[in-house]
C-alpha cells in the first residue's frame, strides 16, 4: 500500500437524476497518485468503493455551499479534465476541513505535474513552463464552476500550443446581475459579470462615531437625491479574535445561534438555493425603535459569497423579488440597496487569530409617517451594524472558539403567506422537523440504491423524505440514539439502599432517575461538526443509592454484605458502582449502583470495564447540573462535562461481576473549594449527575449515558455508618 498523505471522514454529496440531493459518510484516503474512499476505515487489503488517479490534468473544483435537510456542507469536486465524467464529489461540514482537503489534493497535483516535467526534461522534451495562479476576476471576468474548463484547460490542440496551466479561484458564477460588490473599491473600468454598464466607483467614507469598540463610517454621497426613507450607506469596522472561517460560518447561519450575536434578527429561512455561492433568503428584522408604533420590517434578498486568494471572505446582500416570497401581511417589506460582510485576516497576536470584520448596509425601510424620521432610519441601521460587536463578544465568551461550529439549519420558506402574527406562529409549528445527521446516517440502511449522475459508489443512498412523511412520531424517532446495549427488564424489588427513591417533583432527601434528554452528548458525527444530541435512554439501570458516613474514608463499598452489587452478583447481573467520597471531619460517601444483565462484547463500555487505569481515567466522564440552588452554587458547579480521572483521584476495583470506582473528590483543591460551598447548603440543592464513557472515534460514537441520577435536598443527618466486612475475599484493585 502506498504512503498515505492525508485521510479522514468526509461527506459524500451528490444529486440523483430526479434532482434530489443525498449525503452519507465515507472514509477518504489521499495517496501520492490516488484519491479513494471507503465505507469504513480501511484495514488490510480492503477494496475501495471508488478511486481517482491523480495526475497533472486533475483539478479541484469548489462547488460552494449546499444544503441538505437544513445541514450545510461545503462541496469539492475532484476530476480529470480529460475525463470529466470521472470525478469524486466530496464535502465537509465546515469550511476549514474542506480547505485542508483542497490544499492537500492540489499539492499532490502539483507534485505529479513537476514529476512529469522532470521526466520530459530527461527525455529531451520541452516541459510546461509553470502553473500560473490567477484569480478569476482578472481579465475582466469572474472564475466560476461553470467556466472553469474554458479558463483552465481548453481544447487539446490548443493546450499543446499553450502549455501553461491556469489554476483560478472558483467563486461560483460571480455576483448576480445588479448586485454591487462594494468590497472592490477601484476607480473605474471593472465591470460586474453580465452587466457592462455597471462601473465600480471608489467610495469615500467619513468616520462619524465610535461605539461598542467599533468604528462607524458613513458614505460621502456623489448624488444630490435619495428617497426620503433610504439611509446613506454606513459600515461598521471591528476586530474579532477568531479565524475568518469561524466568523464566516457564523455569519452564514440563520439558526438559533444568530440570536446570540445579532440583535436585529428575528427569523430567517432559505427560499431558493441558486448555486453553491448564491441563495435567496427571507429575513425578519427585530427593530426596537418604538415597536408598538412602527410596523415590523422583513426582507427578501439575494446573498452571494466567495473566498478570496488572501483567505478573506466576502458576503454580499441585495433585495430581490421572488415568487415564493411575496409581501407578508403585518410586515413592511424593506429594501436593501447594498450590504454584506467583508471578513479579512489580520496578523495574529499572542498566538490568537485576529480578523477584521466590515459590515455595510444601505437600506430603505419603506413605510410612511414615522418611517421618514431620520432618527428612526439611523437608529435601526446602527442596530443592524452593531452585530459586529455581537460577533466579537460571542467569540470572546464562547469556549469552543477553535472548534468547528455547528452546521446552521435553514428551513425552506413556505410559499403560502401568513395572515397575522398568530398565523406566523402556526406556520412555524407546521414546518416539518429537520432530521439529525444521525437519522440521515441510519436511514441509509433502508434506502434504495440509485444511479447518481456524477458517480456511483455502489452503496445505499440517503433518501430525501417526503413532506407528508414527517410527523411528531418520526420527530421523536429522530432524537432517539442508536441502541448499543440490549434493553432488558430488571426486577428492582431485589435491591435496596438506605437513601429512598421518590419520583415526585417536590420530594426531599431522596433520589430519582434523571431523564437522559436533559444531557447533551456527542453525536455520531461529532468528530466532524462538533454537534451534540440529547442522550436519550441509559445503558444501565440505577437500582439503588446508599448515603454513608464514617470517621474515615470508605473504600470498596461493594464488599459490604447485602449491598446492591452483591445482590446483582448473586443474580448473575453485572454492576458498575460509583462511590463519590466527600472528605471532612466526618467522611461521607454517596454510592450509585448501576446494573445490567450483561456487557456487550467489544462495546466501549466493556472495553472500559476491562481496560487499564490509564484508559479508564481518560474516558470516565461526569456531566453535572444544578437545576435548583443558589446562583453562586450553580455557577461554581456549572454544567461542563468533566473527565473524572483527569480531575480527581479514582481507584478502580474489579470484582467478579462488578467494577467499583472510588472517586476521591478531596484530592482536588478546586473540587474541595466547590464542596465547601455545596455542603453548607446541600439541603437546598437539587443536583443532576450523568455518568458516561467518553467516545473519541467515529466507531465509538454516538456517546451513551451509563446512567443519570437526580438527588434532591439531601440531609447530612440521614447518612448511616456502613458495616464493611474486612474478611471479604480480595479483589483486583488498581
TORMIKOL-698161 format. One line per 5 residues: their letters; for each residue x negated, y, z of C-alpha. Coordinates in Angstrom, 1 decimal, padded with zeros to 4 digits, m for minus. Each point is the difference from the previous one (the first is absolute). Layout:
a> X:Y:Z  ...
This chain:
xxxxx> 000.0:000.0:000.0  m001.3:003.5:m000.9  m000.8:002.6:002.6  003.1:001.7:001.2  m000.3:003.8:m000.2
xxxxx> 003.3:000.9:001.6  003.1:m001.8:001.1  003.2:000.4:002.0  003.8:m000.1:m000.1  001.7:002.3:m002.4
xxxxx> 003.5:000.3:m001.5  000.9:m001.5:m003.4  002.3:002.5:m001.6  001.9:m000.6:m003.2  003.2:000.6:m001.8
xxxxx> 002.3:m002.6:m001.6  001.2:000.0:m003.5  003.4:001.2:001.3  m001.6:003.0:001.5  m000.1:m000.9:003.7
xxxxx> m003.2:000.2:002.1  m001.4:m002.5:002.3  m002.9:m000.2:002.5  m001.8:m002.8:001.9  m003.2:m000.5:001.9
xxxxx> m003.0:m001.6:m001.7  m003.7:m000.4:000.9  m002.2:001.7:m002.5  m003.7:m000.8:m000.5  m002.5:002.1:m002.0
xxxxx> m003.1:m001.7:m001.3  m002.8:001.5:m002.2  001.8:m000.9:m003.3  003.5:m001.2:001.2  003.1:001.3:001.7
xxxxx> 002.4:m002.7:001.3  002.8:m000.4:002.5  001.4:m002.9:002.0  003.1:m000.8:002.1  m002.2:m000.5:003.1
xxxxx> m003.6:000.8:000.9  m002.0:m002.4:m002.2  m001.8:m002.9:001.5  m002.3:m002.6:m001.7  000.9:m000.2:m003.7
xxxxx> 003.5:001.4:000.0  001.2:001.0:m003.5  001.1:003.7:m000.2  003.4:001.0:m001.2  m001.4:002.3:m002.5
xxxxx> m003.5:001.3:m001.1  m001.2:002.9:m002.1  m003.5:000.0:m001.4  m001.7:003.4:000.6  m002.3:001.6:m002.5
xxxxx> m000.7:003.4:m001.4  003.3:000.1:m001.9  002.1:m000.2:003.2  001.8:003.0:001.4  001.7:000.8:003.3
xxxxx> 003.3:001.8:m000.6  001.5:002.0:002.8  003.8:m000.4:m000.2  000.7:002.2:002.9  002.7:m000.5:002.6
xxxxx> 002.8:m002.5:m000.3  002.9:m000.8:002.4  001.6:m003.4:000.7  002.8:m000.2:002.5  m001.3:003.3:001.5
xxxxx> m003.5:m001.3:000.4  m002.6:002.2:m001.8  m002.9:m001.7:m001.7  m003.0:001.4:m001.9  m000.4:m002.0:m003.2
xxxxx> m003.1:m000.8:m002.0  m000.2:m001.9:m003.3  m003.2:m001.6:m001.1  m000.2:m001.0:m003.7  m002.3:m000.6:m002.9
xxxxx> 000.5:002.7:m002.7  m000.6:m002.6:m002.7  002.6:m002.4:001.6  002.6:002.4:001.4  002.4:m002.7:000.8
xxxxx> m002.5:m001.7:002.3  000.3:002.1:003.1  000.4:m000.3:003.8  002.2:002.4:001.8  m000.7:000.5:003.7
xxxxx> 001.1:002.4:002.6  m000.7:001.2:003.6  002.3:001.3:002.7  m002.4:002.9:000.6  m001.9:002.1:m002.5
xxxxx> m003.3:m000.5:001.9  m000.1:m003.7:m000.8  001.0:000.5:m003.6  m002.8:002.5:m000.4  m002.5:m002.4:001.5
xxxxx> 001.0:m002.8:m002.4  m000.1:002.4:m003.0  m003.5:001.1:000.9  m001.2:m003.6:000.5  001.4:m001.2:m003.3
xxxxx> m001.3:003.0:m001.9  m003.4:m000.6:001.5  000.0:m003.6:m001.3  001.1:001.3:m003.5  m002.9:002.5:000.1
xxxxx> m002.5:m002.7:001.0  001.1:m002.4:m002.8  m000.1:002.9:m002.5  m003.6:000.8:001.1  m001.0:m003.7:m000.2
xxxxx> 001.5:m000.1:m003.5  m002.1:003.1:m000.9  m003.2:m001.6:001.2  000.7:m003.1:m002.0  000.6:002.0:m003.1
xxxxx> m003.3:001.9:000.5  m001.8:m003.4:000.5  001.5:m001.2:m003.3  m001.1:003.2:m001.8  003.5:001.4:m000.4
xxxxx> 001.1:003.6:000.7  001.7:000.1:003.4  002.9:002.2:001.0  m001.2:003.3:001.4  001.9:000.2:003.2
xxxxx> 003.3:000.2:001.7  001.5:003.5:m000.3  002.0:000.9:003.1  002.5:002.7:m000.8  003.3:001.1:001.4
xxxxx> 003.0:m000.3:m002.2  000.9:003.6:000.2  m003.1:000.9:m002.0  000.4:000.9:m003.7  003.4:001.5:000.8
xxxxx> 002.0:m003.2:000.9  000.7:m002.3:002.9  m001.3:m003.5:000.3  002.8:m002.4:000.7  000.9:m003.6:000.2
xxxxx> 001.7:000.1:m003.4  m002.8:001.7:m001.9  m002.9:m001.7:001.7  m000.8:m002.3:m002.9  000.0:002.9:m002.4
xxxxx> m002.4:001.9:002.3  m002.2:m002.9:001.0  m000.1:m002.6:m002.7  001.4:000.9:m003.4  m000.1:m002.4:m003.0
xxxxx> m002.8:m002.5:m000.2  m001.6:001.5:m003.2  000.1:003.4:001.6  m001.6:m001.4:003.1  m003.0:m001.3:m001.9
xxxxx> m000.7:003.4:m001.4  000.6:001.7:003.4  m001.4:m002.4:002.5  000.3:002.5:003.0  002.6:m001.3:002.4
xxxxx> 002.2:002.4:001.9  001.5:m000.7:003.4  002.6:002.6:000.8  002.0:000.5:003.1  003.6:m001.1:m000.5
xxxxx> 002.6:002.4:001.4  003.2:m001.4:m001.4  001.5:001.9:m003.0  m001.1:003.3:001.5  002.3:002.5:001.7
xxxxx> 003.5:000.0:m001.4  000.8:002.7:m002.5  000.6:003.4:001.6  m001.6:m001.0:003.3  m002.6:002.6:000.9
xxxxx> m003.2:m001.4:001.3  m000.9:002.8:002.4  m003.2:m001.8:001.1  m001.7:000.8:m003.3  m000.9:003.7:000.3
xxxxx> m001.6:000.8:m003.4  000.3:003.1:m002.0  001.6:m001.2:m003.2  000.0:m002.5:m002.8  000.7:m003.1:002.0
xxxxx> 003.4:m001.3:m000.8  002.2:m002.5:001.7  000.8:m003.3:m001.8  002.7:000.2:m002.6  000.4:003.8:000.6
xxxxx> m002.4:002.1:m002.0  001.8:003.2:000.9  m000.7:m000.3:003.7  m003.3:001.7:001.0  m001.4:m000.2:003.5
xxxxx> m001.0:003.5:001.3  m002.2:000.5:003.0  002.1:000.6:003.1  m001.1:002.8:002.4  000.8:m000.6:003.6
xxxxx> 000.1:002.4:003.0  m000.4:m001.2:003.6  003.2:001.1:001.8  m000.4:m001.7:003.4  m001.6:m002.7:002.1
xxxxx> 002.2:m002.2:002.1  m000.2:m003.5:001.6  m003.6:m000.2:m001.2  001.1:000.5:m003.7  m000.8:002.8:m002.4
xxxxx> 003.1:001.1:m001.8  m000.4:001.6:m003.5  002.4:001.8:m002.2  m000.3:000.1:m003.8  m000.6:003.4:m001.6
xxxxx> 002.6:000.2:m002.7  m000.6:001.1:m003.5  003.7:000.4:m000.8  002.3:002.8:001.0  003.2:m002.0:000.7
xxxxx> 000.9:m003.2:001.9  003.5:m001.2:000.9  001.1:001.5:003.3  000.2:m003.4:001.6  m003.3:m001.2:m001.3
xxxxx> m003.1:000.4:002.2  m003.5:000.7:m001.1  m002.3:m003.0:m000.2  m001.7:m000.6:003.4  m002.5:m002.6:001.1
xxxxx> m001.3:m001.2:003.3  m003.6:m001.2:000.3  m001.3:m002.0:002.9  m002.5:m002.7:000.9  001.0:m003.5:001.1
xxxxx> m002.3:m002.5:001.6  000.9:m003.0:m002.1  m000.8:m001.5:m003.3  001.6:001.2:m003.2  001.5:m003.4:m000.6
xxxxx> 001.7:m000.1:003.5  001.4:003.5:m000.5  001.2:m000.8:m003.5  001.9:m003.1:001.0  001.7:001.9:002.9
xxxxx> 001.0:002.8:m002.4  001.4:m002.4:m002.5  002.2:m001.7:002.6  003.7:000.8:000.7  000.6:m002.4:002.8
xxxxx> 000.4:000.7:003.8  m003.6:001.0:000.5  000.6:003.2:m002.0  002.1:001.3:002.8  m003.1:000.0:002.2
xxxxx> m001.9:002.6:m002.2  002.4:001.8:m002.3  002.5:002.1:002.0  001.9:000.9:m003.2  000.8:m003.6:m001.0
xxxxx> 003.5:m001.4:000.6  000.4:m002.8:m002.5  m001.6:m001.2:m003.2  000.4:m002.8:m002.6  m001.3:m001.2:m003.3
xxxxx> 002.3:000.8:m002.9  m002.1:m001.4:m002.9  m003.5:m001.3:m000.5  m001.2:001.4:m003.3  m003.4:m001.6:000.1
xxxxx> m002.8:m000.7:002.4  m000.8:003.7:000.5  003.4:001.7:m000.5  003.3:m000.4:001.9  003.3:001.8:000.5
xxxxx> 000.8:000.6:003.6  003.0:001.3:002.1  m000.9:002.0:003.1  002.1:001.7:002.6  m001.5:002.9:001.9
xxxxx> 000.3:000.5:003.8  m000.1:003.8:000.3  000.4:001.6:003.4  000.9:003.6:m001.0  003.5:000.4:001.5
xxxxx> 001.2:m003.4:m001.2  003.6:000.8:001.2  000.2:002.9:m002.5  m002.1:m001.3:m002.9  001.0:m003.0:m002.1
xxxxx> m002.7:m002.8:m000.1  m002.2:m000.3:m003.1  m001.0:m003.0:m002.0  m002.3:m000.6:m003.0  m000.3:m002.3:m003.0
xxxxx> m003.5:000.2:m001.4  m002.7:m001.8:m002.0  m003.1:m000.9:001.9  m003.3:m000.7:m001.9  m003.3:m001.1:001.6
xxxxx> m003.5:m000.8:m001.1  m003.4:m000.7:001.5  m002.9:002.0:m001.3  m003.6:m001.1:m000.5  m001.2:001.9:003.1
xxxxx> 002.3:m002.1:002.2  002.6:002.7:000.4  003.8:m000.5:m000.5  002.5:002.2:m001.7  003.8:m000.2:000.6
xxxxx> 002.2:002.3:m002.0  003.7:000.8:000.4  002.5:001.7:m002.2  003.8:m000.2:000.0  001.7:m002.2:m002.6
xxxxx> 003.6:m000.8:m000.8  000.9:m003.7:000.0  003.3:m001.8:m000.9  m000.1:m002.1:003.2  m000.8:002.9:002.3
xxxxx> 002.7:002.6:m000.6  000.9:002.8:002.5  001.1:m001.3:003.3  003.1:001.6:001.8  m001.0:001.8:003.1
xxxxx> m003.5:000.8:m001.3  m001.4:002.8:m002.1  m002.4:m001.3:m002.7  m003.3:002.0:000.4  m002.5:000.2:m002.9
xxxxx> m003.7:m000.6:000.3  m001.8:002.2:m002.5  m003.4:m001.5:000.8  m001.4:m001.9:003.0  m002.1:m002.8:001.3
xxxxx> m003.1:m001.0:001.8  m003.7:000.2:m000.8  m002.0:m002.4:002.2  m003.8:000.5:m000.3  m002.8:m001.7:001.9
xxxxx> m002.4:002.0:002.1  m003.4:m000.9:001.6  000.5:m002.2:003.1  m000.8:001.4:003.4  m001.2:m002.1:002.9
xxxxx> 000.8:m003.1:m002.1  003.6:000.9:m000.4  001.5:000.5:m003.5  001.3:003.5:m000.7  002.5:001.0:m002.7
xxxxx> 001.3:003.4:m001.2  003.7:m000.1:m000.6  001.7:002.7:m002.1  003.8:000.1:m000.1  001.6:002.3:m002.6
xxxxx> 003.7:000.8:m000.3  002.0:002.4:m002.2  003.6:m000.7:000.6  003.4:001.6:m000.8  002.3:m000.8:002.9
xxxxx> 003.0:001.1:m002.1  003.3:000.9:001.8  001.3:003.4:000.7  000.5:002.4:002.9  m002.6:m000.9:002.6
xxxxx> m001.9:m001.8:m002.6  m001.1:003.3:m001.5  m001.7:001.2:003.3  m003.8:000.1:m000.3  m000.3:m001.2:003.6
xxxxx> 002.0:m003.2:m000.9  m002.2:m000.7:m003.0  m003.3:000.5:001.8  001.0:m001.9:003.2  001.1:m003.1:m001.9
xxxxx> m003.0:000.1:m002.3  m002.4:000.3:003.0  001.8:m002.9:001.7  m000.7:m002.2:m003.0  m003.6:001.1:m000.3
xxxxx> m000.5:m000.7:003.7  000.0:m003.7:m000.8  m003.8:000.3:m000.6  m000.3:000.7:003.7  002.3:m002.9:000.7
xxxxx> m002.4:m002.3:m002.0  m003.0:001.3:001.9  001.7:m000.7:003.4  001.3:m003.4:m001.1  m003.4:m001.3:m000.8
xxxxx> m001.5:001.6:003.1  002.5:m001.8:002.3  000.2:m003.3:m001.8  m002.2:m002.9:001.0  000.1:m001.8:m003.3
xxxxx> m001.6:002.8:m002.0  m002.4:m002.2:m001.9  002.4:m002.9:m000.5  002.1:m000.4:m003.1  003.3:001.7:000.7
xxxxx> 003.3:m001.8:m000.5  001.5:m000.1:m003.4  002.7:002.6:m000.2  003.5:m001.3:m000.8  001.9:001.8:m002.7
xxxxx> 003.6:m000.9:m000.6  001.6:000.6:m003.5  002.6:002.7:000.3  003.6:m000.9:m000.8  001.4:001.6:m003.0
xxxxx> 003.3:000.7:001.7  000.0:003.3:001.9  001.0:000.5:003.5  003.0:002.1:000.9  m001.0:001.2:003.4
xxxxx> m002.5:m000.5:002.8  002.2:m002.8:001.2  m000.2:m001.5:m003.4  m003.8:000.4:000.1  m000.1:m002.1:003.2
xxxxx> 002.1:m002.7:m001.6  m002.3:000.1:m003.0  m003.0:m000.6:002.2  001.6:m003.0:001.7  001.0:m001.5:m003.3
xxxxx> m003.5:000.0:m001.5  m001.1:m003.6:m000.3  m002.8:m001.0:002.4  m003.5:m000.1:m001.4  m001.6:m003.5:000.5
xxxxx> m003.2:m000.1:001.9  m003.2:m001.3:m001.6  000.3:m003.2:002.1  003.4:m000.6:m001.5  m001.3:000.6:m003.5
xxxxx> m002.8:m002.5:000.6  002.3:m002.7:001.4  002.6:000.6:m002.8  m002.6:m001.0:m002.6  000.4:m003.6:001.1
xxxxx> 003.6:m000.2:m001.2  m000.3:002.2:m003.1  000.1:m001.3:m003.6  m003.1:000.2:m002.1  000.0:002.6:m002.8
xxxxx> m002.2:000.9:m002.9  m001.6:003.3:000.6  m001.0:002.0:m003.1  m003.3:001.3:001.4  m001.2:m003.3:001.5
xxxxx> 001.2:m003.4:001.2  m001.5:m001.4:003.2  002.1:m003.2:000.2  001.6:001.0:003.3  003.4:000.8:001.3
xxxxx> 000.7:003.7:m000.4  001.7:002.2:002.6  003.5:000.7:m001.2  001.5:003.4:000.3  003.3:m000.6:002.0
xxxxx> 003.3:001.1:m001.4  001.6:003.1:001.6  003.0:m001.9:001.2  m002.0:m002.9:001.5  m001.0:002.1:003.0
xxxxx> 002.0:000.0:003.2  m000.5:000.3:003.7  m000.7:m003.7:000.2  m002.9:000.2:m002.5  m001.4:003.1:001.7
xxxxx> m000.3:m002.0:003.3  m001.7:m002.8:m001.9  m002.5:002.4:m001.4  m001.0:001.1:003.5  m000.4:m003.6:001.2
xxxxx> m003.6:m001.2:m000.2  m001.1:m003.4:m001.3  000.2:m002.7:002.7  m003.3:m001.6:000.9  001.1:m002.1:003.0
xxxxx> 002.9:m002.4:m000.1  003.1:001.2:001.8  000.9:m002.3:002.9  002.3:000.1:002.9  m001.5:m000.3:003.5
xxxxx> 002.0:m000.6:003.1  m000.6:003.0:002.1  001.5:m001.7:003.1  m003.2:m002.0:000.4  m002.0:003.1:000.9
xxxxx> 000.1:002.4:003.0  m002.0:003.1:001.0  000.2:002.2:003.1  000.8:003.1:m002.1  003.6:m000.3:m001.1
xxxxx> 001.3:000.4:m003.6  002.8:002.5:m000.5  001.1:001.0:m003.6  002.1:003.0:001.2  m001.3:003.4:m000.9
xxxxx> 000.1:001.7:003.4  m001.3:m002.9:002.0  m002.9:000.4:002.4  m003.0:m002.1:001.2  000.4:m002.4:m002.9
xxxxx> m001.1:m001.0:m003.5  001.6:m000.8:m003.3  m001.2:m000.8:m003.5  m000.7:003.1:m002.1  001.3:000.2:m003.5
xxxxx> m002.9:m000.7:m002.5  001.3:002.7:m002.3  m001.0:002.6:002.6  m003.6:m000.6:m001.0  m001.7:000.6:m003.4
xxxxx> m002.6:m002.5:m001.2  m002.2:m000.3:m003.0  001.9:m001.0:m003.2  m001.1:m002.6:m002.6  m001.7:002.8:m002.0
xxxxx> m001.5:001.9:002.9  m003.5:m000.5:m001.4  000.9:002.1:m003.1  002.6:002.5:001.1  m000.2:000.0:003.8
xxxxx> 003.8:m000.5:000.3  001.6:m001.3:003.1  003.3:m001.7:000.5  002.3:m000.9:002.9  m001.4:m003.1:001.7
xxxxx> 003.3:m002.0:000.0  000.3:m003.3:001.8  m002.7:m001.2:002.5  m002.0:m003.2:m000.6  000.2:m001.2:003.6
xxxxx> 002.8:000.1:002.6  m000.6:002.0:003.2  001.4:m002.4:002.6  m001.0:001.5:003.4  m001.9:002.8:001.7
xxxxx> m001.8:m000.1:003.3  m000.8:003.0:002.2  m002.7:m000.8:002.5  m002.2:001.8:002.6  m003.0:m001.1:002.1
xxxxx> m003.0:001.4:001.8  m002.3:m001.2:m002.8  000.3:m000.3:m003.8  002.1:m002.9:m001.1  m001.6:m002.0:m002.8
xxxxx> 001.2:m003.1:m001.8  003.7:000.3:001.0  000.9:m002.9:m002.3  m001.4:m002.5:002.5  002.8:000.9:002.5
xxxxx> 002.3:m003.0:000.5  003.4:000.6:m001.4  m000.8:003.0:m002.1  001.5:000.3:m003.5  m003.3:m001.1:m001.7
xxxxx> 000.0:m003.2:002.1  003.6:m000.7:m000.8  m000.5:000.6:m003.7  m003.0:m002.4:000.0  002.2:m002.7:001.5
xxxxx> 002.6:000.6:m002.7  m002.7:m000.3:m002.7  000.2:003.8:m000.8  m002.8:002.4:m000.6  m000.4:003.2:002.1
xxxxx> m001.8:003.2:m000.4  m000.4:001.6:003.4  m001.0:003.7:000.3  m001.0:001.1:003.5  m000.2:003.8:000.3
xxxxx> m002.2:000.6:003.1  000.4:003.3:001.8  m002.7:000.8:002.5  000.2:002.0:003.2  000.0:m000.5:003.8
xxxxx> 002.8:m002.5:m000.8  m000.5:m001.8:m003.3  003.0:m000.6:m002.2  000.5:m002.3:m002.9  002.9:000.0:m002.5
xxxxx> 000.0:m003.3:m001.8  001.9:m000.6:m003.3  000.6:m003.6:m001.2  000.6:m000.4:m003.8  001.0:m003.5:m001.1
xxxxx> 000.3:m001.7:m003.4  000.5:m003.7:m000.9  m003.1:m000.2:m002.0  m002.7:002.1:m001.8  000.0:000.0:m003.8
xxxxx> m003.3:m001.5:m001.1  m002.2:002.5:m001.8  002.2:003.0:001.1  m001.6:003.1:001.3  001.4:m000.7:003.5
xxxxx> m001.4:m003.5:000.0  m003.4:001.3:m001.0  000.2:002.6:002.8  000.8:m002.6:002.6  m002.8:m002.4:m001.0
xxxxx> m002.5:002.7:m001.0  m002.9:001.3:002.0  000.1:003.0:002.3  m001.6:002.3:m002.6  002.8:m000.7:m002.5
xxxxx> 002.6:000.3:002.7  m001.3:003.3:001.3  000.1:001.4:m003.5  003.6:m001.0:m000.7  002.1:000.2:003.2
xxxxx> 002.1:003.1:m000.4  002.4:001.8:002.4  002.6:002.6:m001.2  001.3:002.0:003.0  002.9:002.4:000.3
xxxxx> 001.7:001.9:002.8  003.6:000.5:m001.1  000.9:001.6:003.4  m002.4:001.9:002.3  m001.5:003.3:000.6
xxxxx> m001.6:001.9:m002.9  m003.6:m000.3:001.4  000.3:m003.8:000.4  001.4:m000.3:m003.5  m002.9:002.0:m001.4
xxxxx> m002.6:m001.9:002.0  001.3:m003.4:m001.0  000.9:000.9:m003.5  001.1:m002.5:m002.6  m003.2:m000.6:m002.0
xxxxx> m000.9:m003.7:m000.4  m003.0:m001.0:002.1  m002.4:m003.0:m000.4  000.0:m001.2:003.6  m003.3:m002.0:m000.4
xxxxx> m001.8:003.2:m001.1  001.5:002.3:002.7  m000.1:m002.2:003.1  m001.5:m003.3:001.2  002.0:m003.0:m001.0
xxxxx> m000.5:m003.6:001.4  001.3:m002.9:m002.1  001.0:m003.2:001.7  000.9:m002.9:m002.4  002.1:m002.7:001.5
xxxxx> 001.3:m003.2:m001.6  003.2:001.7:m001.1  m000.5:003.7:000.8  m002.3:002.9:m000.4  m000.2:002.5:002.8
xxxxx> m001.4:003.5:m000.5  m000.9:001.9:003.1  m000.2:003.7:m000.8  m002.0:002.0:002.5  001.4:003.5:m000.4
xxxxx> m002.3:001.3:002.7  m003.0:m000.7:m002.2  000.7:003.2:m002.0  m000.5:003.5:001.6  002.6:001.4:m002.4
xxxxx> 002.5:m002.7:000.7  m000.5:000.5:003.7  000.8:003.7:m000.3  003.2:m000.8:m001.8  000.9:m002.7:002.6
xxxxx> m000.4:002.6:002.7  002.8:002.0:m001.7  002.2:m002.9:m000.7  m000.1:m001.7:003.4  001.0:003.2:001.7
xxxxx> 003.3:000.2:m002.0  000.4:m003.7:m001.0  003.6:m000.1:001.4  001.1:002.7:m002.5  m001.5:m001.6:m003.1
xxxxx> 001.3:m002.2:m002.8  m003.0:m001.6:m001.8  000.0:m001.9:m003.2  m002.9:m002.3:m000.9  m000.6:m002.0:m003.2
xxxxx> m002.8:m002.6:m000.3  m001.3:m001.2:m003.4  m003.0:m001.3:m001.8  m001.4:002.6:m002.3  000.0:m000.9:m003.7
xxxxx> m002.9:001.3:m002.1  000.2:m001.7:m003.4  002.7:m000.3:m002.6  000.4:m003.8:000.7  000.6:000.8:003.7
xxxxx> 002.5:002.8:m000.6  002.7:000.9:000.9  m000.5:000.3:003.7  002.4:m001.8:002.3  000.7:000.6:003.7
xxxxx> m000.9:m002.8:002.4  002.6:001.6:002.3  001.3:003.2:001.4  001.4:000.9:003.5  001.7:003.0:001.6
xxxxx> m000.7:000.5:003.7  002.4:002.4:001.8  m000.5:001.9:003.3  m002.2:m002.6:001.7  m000.3:000.2:003.8
xxxxx> m003.4:m000.7:001.5  001.7:m001.5:003.0  001.6:m002.8:m002.1  m003.4:m001.6:m000.8  m000.7:m003.2:001.8
xxxxx> m003.2:m001.8:001.1  m000.6:m003.1:m002.2  m001.2:m003.4:001.2  m002.9:m000.9:m002.3  m001.3:m003.6:000.3
xxxxx> m003.7:000.0:000.2  m000.2:m003.8:m000.6  001.6:000.3:m003.5  m001.9:m001.8:m002.7  m002.6:002.2:m001.7
xxxx> 000.8:001.7:m003.3  m002.1:001.5:m002.8  m000.9:003.5:001.2  m001.7:002.5:m002.3
